[in-house]
């Protein structure tokens, strides 16, 4: 049985990915900051192939190593890491608060770097593995009014490429999945924080040819494919699931 570690797994894309992986036979260690919702995810995983929940704040020192140890202790190996943890706030560069910026980067980018650094040796020991970083359409094009978020998601793309070129020799693949705006709690909070929430939601939907927001399950399906042996020649690249936003 293959083992996956999925961060940000208590809601949204991370939760959907953890459950979708369980549906196709992965043992999943789901991680997040909400123990109550984490317990619900763990219960769902036990109905599938199996899994556990581990509380983790990826901005905290040592969190990456603790999650890795938990996964390897449970199954003896690590084959997949999905970095789906993230936070968001609206502000152009001029209005960006440095404290807000540092907190966002700690979760969205620094945490991804530290967890990749921790998991690569375990994957090498398992004979290889896959790292999936959940980036965004905002890592490919600059979405107005969210400079820090855009920067963090663009950074994930380069992290993915760097892992791919440095660790292909270890049998480790790395792929970014770039969702368009998806109906997650994070997006719902962003919509509500806008000066005109209803107008902001209409703008988000109308800005893409599909004329709607994505669903977490649609992004999870892409993650499951990337992690599969069917995608074994895919590394260092991006899968974009954005309703056509970046094609315009």
HUDA-V951640 format. One record per pair of residues at least 12 apart in sequence whose C-alpha atoms are under 6 Angstrom apart, sorted by the first residue. I is the first residue (numbers start at 1). J is the second residue. Records with the same first field share a line. If there is no record, write none. Layout:
I=J + J
This chain:
2=26
3=26 + 27 + 28 + 78 + 79
4=28 + 79 + 80 + 81
5=28 + 29 + 81
6=30 + 81 + 82
7=31 + 83 + 84 + 85
8=32 + 84 + 85
9=30 + 31 + 32
10=32 + 37 + 38
12=184 + 216
13=216
14=84
16=216 + 217 + 220
17=220
22=48 + 49
23=48
25=49
27=49 + 50 + 51
28=51
29=51 + 52 + 53
30=53
31=53 + 54 + 55 + 56
32=55 + 56
33=55 + 56 + 57
38=53
58=111
59=106 + 107 + 111
64=115
65=118
77=126
78=123
79=123 + 129
80=129 + 130 + 131
81=131
82=132 + 133
83=133 + 134
84=134
86=107 + 108
87=104
90=145 + 146
91=145 + 146
92=145 + 146 + 147
93=147
108=152
109=152
124=170
128=171 + 172
129=172
130=172 + 173 + 174
131=174
132=174 + 175 + 176
133=176
134=176 + 177
135=153 + 177 + 178
136=178 + 179
137=178 + 179 + 180
138=150
139=153 + 154
160=174 + 175 + 236
161=236
164=235 + 236
173=235
174=235 + 236
175=235 + 236 + 237 + 238
176=238
177=238 + 239
178=239 + 240
179=241 + 242
180=241 + 242
181=213
182=213 + 214 + 215
183=215
208=243 + 244 + 245
209=244
210=243
